[in-house]
Amino acid sequence: MLLQFSCSNYKSIKDKIDFSMRASSDTTMLERTKEYNGAHILRMAAIYGANGSGKSNFISAMAFVRGMIVNSLHHQPGEPIPLRPHKLSPEDRPSRFDVQFVIAGVRYAYGFSILRGEISEEYLYHFPKQKQSRIFEREGMNFTFGRTYKNSFTLAMDALKENRLFLTCAANFSPVEEVVSAFRFFRQDIVVYRTLTDDSSMNNWMRRSIEMMNENPATKEKFVRILQSLGVGITGVETKMEEISLEDMKQNIPPELHVLFSSPEGRTSKFKSVEVRLRYEKFATDLMAEESTGIKKLFQIMYPLIDSISSGKILICDELEMGLHENIVSELIRFFSNAEGEKCSQLIFTTHDTNLLDLEVFRRDQIWFTELNEDRATDLYSLVEIRNVRKNENVSARYIEGKYGAIPILNEELIKGVIGSV
């Protein structure tokens, strides 16, 4: 599970912001939290804010950390790490990222800093028996290792470069289980789902949902129950996936187009044919050819949603409601909240949907806001940090009124002037 994420000097985020999944002292809806070491950990958090206030940049920062850890071994010598610091930050100020998380009941703390395209600092600690134990600390290319790990990283040091994370190198070139577990947490347990991306990426999510249902009838049945609970009228889903050879494909296209489907000599090419039909009470439809964008979006989101619940992963979504009706979004939130299991799945998402801003849906510490300050830098804060929020408060109405900040403060005279000049 994720406990905390902090970052600074990244895109619109200038000064350090802290995001926590640790529950406050509020005793409301404790059944929607997960207990860890005598404390309660949140399973869900929603982030609100005006367009351009930094919601997506916060998600981007989390995705950047995951991407760095997964891919930094591929950075070539001398290649600067691609990074956009805040435009008003001094050139000698590093961009910093810190994460606390739990693996198999043990807390870990990991972080790194980037300055001028290189790793300036990096560290990894874990807390067996709740006591901090150093695995490694790094400043530039200088290291301090924990006593237990001093002779464990020889091959990892050989693979290290100024633009590569040591966690990535050590996970690939050392036998240290704590390092491998930390690497796997970022690679396997954190899933970033962004709707504002290219079509091919979203189609990959849909394909994985279809593959999951095709391979596992129990998962398909669960998916159908979800669709039925959403009231979209679907009574069943039929999936069919089969391999088609290149020669079979050529039989169905004009000869003059065969060159477009040629493969290198000696190789046999096969493609997967995918067909999905949705059953309604009196008819059936083809998913790709006949269904709405909203239904297709449901198929795209279902794989990461069900997988995170069943596998105990952290699902991070930007603009969760994009392309979905507000009632469907509410049902997806309810479905995730009520999901039970030994593993702690977590959902962190940005949204503009004020219908979800309800203290019967979320605890106060689950609601977060982003707002630009005078430096056009992102501030991030939780509703629990705002004083005098009553337990029965109409949070949606107060948010729209501007009580909590995080919405545009419109200058009516300026707007009138702009409209009048058009």
Order of alpha helices (4+ residues) and beta strands (2+ residues): beta-beta-beta-beta-beta-alpha-beta-beta-beta-beta-beta-alpha-alpha-alpha-beta-alpha-alpha-beta-alpha-beta-beta-alpha-alpha-beta-alpha-beta-beta-beta-alpha-alpha
